Amino acid sequence: MNETLTNFRKAVADSADLQEKVKAGADLVALGKESGFEFTQEELETGWEELQESDEGLTDFELDVVSGGVRLGSTTGANCLS
């Protein structure tokens, strides 16, 4: 996962506001840009795939979102965690 995505992931983990936006189905690329993190949809999808294959594991928030049916890795948060 590239450094920008890693930093965005940390920002989401640390921010209740960003977490609410993700849960509400925000476009993650747009949300990242709005929050000062520029990445493409392709980078997001690749980073998510790499994270799923790594030993790093998911944050508690990511686990909650995945278990709630939100899919990270596509254009909107509502389609982005799976």
Phi, psi and omega in degrees: 000134182288165186298321180297315179294321177299317179292322177296317178301317178295320179298317179295317180299330184264357187235114177298325179297312179295321179299319178296320179295320177296313180300328181281356176096024180301147171292116187292327178294315178294318179297318177300312180299316179300331183263005177094016181238110182262122175207160181267168175299319179297317178297321178298312181296317178296316179299319180295318178298317179298319180297317180296329182271351184273170176272357184296322181081171182263153174287166177302318179298314180299319177298317178299317182293316179298315182292339177272000176093005176278141185244112176278138176128355173236190194301318182246156178304323181296342178242026194240356179237107178201000000 
